Structures are given as C-alpha cells and as structure tokens.
Amino acid sequence: MKETSYQKVFSVEGMTCASCVRIVERQLSKVEGVSYVSVNLATEKALIISEQPIESELIEETIKKSGYTYLDQVPSEDQIQSRFLKVRRQLIQALIVTIPMMILMIIHMSGVMIPGFHLLELITGLFVLIVPGRGVLKGAFIAVTHGHTNMDTLVSMGAILSWLTVPLLLFGLPILSFGALSSMLIAFHITGRYIESRLKYRASTDIRSLLTAQSPTANLITSSENQAMSYEEVTTETVKKGARLFVRTGERIPLDGTILDGSGYIDTSMVTGEPTPVAIETGTQVIGGTILTSGSLIIVIDHTGEDTFLSRMIKLVEEAQSSHVPIQALADRITKVFIPIIFSIAILSSLLWFFFYPQWLPFLERASQLAPWIDLSGGALSTSLSVFIAVLVIACPCALGLATPMALVTGSGTAAKRGIIIKDGEAIQAARDISILLLDKTGTITEGRPKVIHSTIDTRYYPLITTLERHSTHPLALAILESLESKEENQPEVQDIKEISGLGVVGIFEGELYTIGRPVTITDEMRTFMKEGATVIACRKGDEELGYFAITDQIKPDSKEAIERIIASGITPVMVTGDQQTSADSTAAAVGITKVHAALHPDDKLEIVRSYQKRGYTVAMVGDGINDAASLKAADVGIALGTGTDLSIESAGVIIVSGELCKISDTIELSKRIFTTIRENLLWASLYNLIAIPIATAALLHPGIAEIAMTISSINVIVNSMRIRSFFT
C-alpha cells in the first residue's frame, strides 16, 4: 500500500451469498484509482483503498449498478432491530401457511386422498411466493437483471418451478405436484436467513460494545480559571479540542484528554481487557470510554470525533473484518465459477434422468426402500424436475461465502474486547507459522519509563542539554529532561537542532557541534552500569566527551513469563535493540532470551528481519511502532505495543493496547484459532457440497431436505466461528 493511499469503509445492503460479494468486489475494483477492494458478507461492510479520494456518490452509483444498496453509515441498533422484525414477520407468515401444508402433504403422500389438495397447493404456494417470499424473488430479479446469479436466484427458481408443477398437473400433464414444496423452500430459506442474521448479530456484539462505550454527554466547565468551578451538561459531539471537562466518580470519561487536576483510579477494561483499575494523577493521559471508579477529575480534551482512540480502534477492527485472508483466495476462485457450474450440472443431470429414466428406474426402486421420500409414481418428467430443483437448492454457496468473514468478525471482535487489535487479515494466517520473534528492548521488554540514576556531566551544560533533548521523542530523552527539570535556567539559542536516527540529537551552539547519544568510548565505570542493565547516554562537544547519564528502565513484571510462554510454543525470541551490548545482554539474561543483537540502527533491525526471512523463517517483529516502523512493516507479522493515544497504528498488523508482553502469546494463539476455524469452515462447506451434490444428481435427495441441509450447513459455519469467543474464557 502506498503511503498516500486513502481508505473508506462503508456498508453494502442486500447481499445473500459469496456470489454477491464477488460481483460487488468486481464492480468496485473497476472504479478508477481503486487499488484494493474487500467486502465482508457477514457484516455487509466493504473496504476500498485508493490512490485518491473516491466520492461517495461514485461508490453508491457503482454498487447500485451491481443491484445492491450503498450505506455510508453503519446501520444503527434500531435499524438492525427493524430488519429482524421484518424478517420475523415474513417468517411467521410463511410458517403459518407452510406447516399445515407440510402435514397435509405427508398425509397425501401416505395414500390418503385429500379433496382439493392441489388447488390448496396452488393458492398457498402463490401466497408464500408473493407475500413472505417477495424479498427473495426481488433479490433474484435484481441479480438476474444485473447479469449475475446468487442464492436467491437458486431458491427462487426452485420454488417457482415447484409451484408450476401444480397448474401443469391441473391442466392434465402427467406429472407429480411439488406445490407444497414451493412453500417449504421459501419458508426454510427465510428461516435460515433469520437464524443467520441472529447468529451474525450475536457474533458482532463485541465490536458493538465498543460503539456504545462513549458517553453521550459531558460536563463542560464554563467558569474561568480564577472563578469557582461551574459546569453544564452538553452532548459529547459538541465538545471541542481544548475544552475542559469535569468527571465524577462512576462516570465515563467522554473523550481523550490529559488530567489538569485530580487523581483516582480508572477502569480501562474496555480498552485493555484487564479488570484491575489503574491509578491516575495530574498529567496522565486518559482515554474516552474508560470509567472513573474513584476520585474526580478536570481534564483538557486532546482528541475529538474520529481522532479519538476509541474511534480509531473501532475503525481498525472494522477494516480487519473487511480484509482478506490468503486462504480465502481459493474459495473466491471456486465461487467465481460455482453457480454456472451448478446450473450446468442441474440441467445435465435432469436431462439424463428424463432420457434414461427406464434404464435407471431399478436403481430408484432399490433406493426407495431406504429413502421413503423417493416417489416413483411421477415418471421421468417428475424425477428430472425433482433432480433439477434439488441440485439448485443444495448447492447454494452461502456457507462457502460465510466461512472466512464470520471467523474474522468473531475473532477480531473477541480480540478487541481484550485490547488486541488485529488490523490485517494476512497477519492471522502468517501468525500460525511464526518461528522467529524479534523484540525491541525499551518499551517492549522494559517499562519504557526510564530514569536517570547517575550523571557525570557538569551542571553548566544542563540548560543546553535541556534545549537539545526537547527536540527528541525518544523515551531516554524524556528521562533526561525529567532529571534536569529542577536545574533549568534560561535556555540558550541552539541552531540546526535535529534528531538523527541511531545517533541521537545534535545541534550547534557558539560554533561548536554538540551531540547527545550513544557513547563513542566506553569506560570501565560505564561498563559497570551497563552490566547492571543500565543504558549509557553520552554528551559530546565536537570530539570532546563531556560526560554521560546512566539510565535504567525496569523490566515489565510479565516479561519473563511472556518469554517462557513464547519459547514453550516453539518460537525463538531474539532481542534487537539500539542499546549497548552489555546493557542488552543483562536485560536479555533476566528474561531468558539467549539471542541478542545490540547497538543497532533502525536499518540494522530491518536487515535482521530480512536475513531471517531469506533463510526461510516466518518472522514476527514486536516494537513500539514508531522507531521500529520499517521492521514492523517488513516482518511477516508486525506487533506494536503501546497504550492509549500513543499507539502507532500505521506500521503493524497487530496492536496490543495495554503493552503487556504476555498478550503476544495470546495474539499468536488466537490467530491460530481464527485460521483453524476458517480452514474448518471452508473444509465443511466444500465437503458438504462434494457429498450433497452427487446425492442430489442421483435423485436421492428430496428438494425440501436439500433446503434444510443447505440451511444447516450455513448455520454450522456460523456456530463454529462463534466458538472463537470462548478463547479467553
């Protein structure tokens, strides 16, 4: 993807199977400038990536030409409920008519003649087709008039053909009546659609819970700083960046901000998945949607609208749910030719049964002894029609189309609830094969909050160092600034200050070049600190050493356990850091890492990633997502650790919000679970068709049973995908 690419997520309404998805993707890919398209059948969401912004009107027109409906906004809870009520109403209408007809059909087939049965079939079948089945017929009509077919097409054709057997019989044609079957096909199809909708709705509850996490109102402080505090309740949407808000115990923090005054504890489980409240104080950054469990706060708003952390996280999860997993490519190739092949098989098998019925009749006679639904009284025409309808119905590719998207929806939602954001579908497949895990040191294995424990620099250089370090974003620079905070004087004028990756911060003062970064010469005293795990940062005036800072960064409490879990899973952890070798070795030994690459520039880390890949290893890179951006992108799986608004979301395929190293193992195992589920779904859907289609062509499958089996196949894929939700329980 180009750095200048644009992304847009929207909804597509009206899709019913994998064929619909393929049509929409094909049409959108033809739009000028679009480089990537992915549509998710389970969520009805689409993602496009383009070289320039694409107008919504153009996207809407393209989707409309495909026969479907464009929605710029995700359907609201009320809209989703309205859909359920509509489908449920259609289902009730269909079942009220179909269930009595099924009972009468069984009685009629058992030999008991029911007066006016065929006329009743004609009327009830027409009612079910026109009233509750109107949406199915409409979906089929739209597909056919736009030059393609879908699941509605197959079901509608089967239902209409079944109903037409009644007037043909009443007009004297020697044929079995399948009129009751017409109602059954529509009723079972609507039943399956209703159950699928319910299950898909349940599967996406995790991401919807994020959508409802933001507080609808905020307490906006209206008084000036010198007056007694007063505030009024306003809607969160009206709050602007820089506004001051008052938050009381038990309230949700409305938007991302920084604490101006106050302290307490916040529940961040919505973001990190961890239930333990976190202590906060003045200066702490807080995330909108988290809950203040104790204390009271005055916060200044840093981000609003789409820039808030919660909005960004939801967007990432939605993009992940619309992404492609490489294994899905095979299913896409199959569905591309699936329906035309099925039509061909249905026509060919029905014709063969019509012309070779006398020769194949003995086979049916033997089979009817085991399968009582096989009716031999209709002759060649009835049998050929039954075969044609059964093949069309049994082969609906709904299960194949749901196999990957349902697993992605459930898996990404489950991960997000635990503070793990899976951005890239490809990362899911690659994660199962990880053999090398590269880990940065600062902020990954360690806390990322280093402190100066020793300094040999003359205090007269402190103002100069302060000026230089204020131009650095490195955690070690922040540690130095904190240590010099009480020693600041009037800041000197320093020219040409810049931060050079892998070197440090440089600037010119009074004609001399000053550098703060990695020491050129390591003394015995420095080496002593480094053996204890400290990092040494030196200050130089030209080539003259002015002294150094010894800085320590505590190892995260869960780092050792996390490394043990990684090794136990068969993955080799390797530390890659810009710190000096001695300091790196000390930290690595403390957590159980035996392979260490130290004193690295960012380019060196990138080269290490590529060198392992060239040797056939699948490489994951774990870093802070900023300094390690190139390595994260180059790795087969990039994992960024971070918290809240400091997350780098562009460079990694996976983001662990809390920064806990133990969640790396959870991420890898969850990715394996998602991929395994996708593979199981695809296998089940393919196996189902491989078994069911030959049975249907052999005239051994009643069309009504075929519809039930097709529905069960789709539901099985959804239920299997929902098992992912139990991963963290």
Helices and strands as residue ranges (DSSP letters): E 6-13, H 18-29, E 34-40, E 45-50, H 56-66, E 69-71, H 77-109, H 117-130, H 134-145, H 151-170, H 179-203, H 205-211, E 217-221, E 231-235, G 236-238, E 244-247, E 257-267, H 269-272, E 278-280, E 285-286, E 291-301, G 305-307, H 309-321, H 328-355, H 357-368, H 379-394, H 398-417, E 420-422, H 425-431, E 436-439, E 451-455, G 459-461, H 462-469, H 475-484, G 485-487, E 495-500, E 504-509, E 512-517, H 524-531, E 535-541, E 544-552, H 559-568, E 572-576, H 581-591, E 595-597, H 602-614, E 619-623, H 629-634, E 637-641, G 644-646, E 654-656, H 662-697, H 703-722, G 723-726
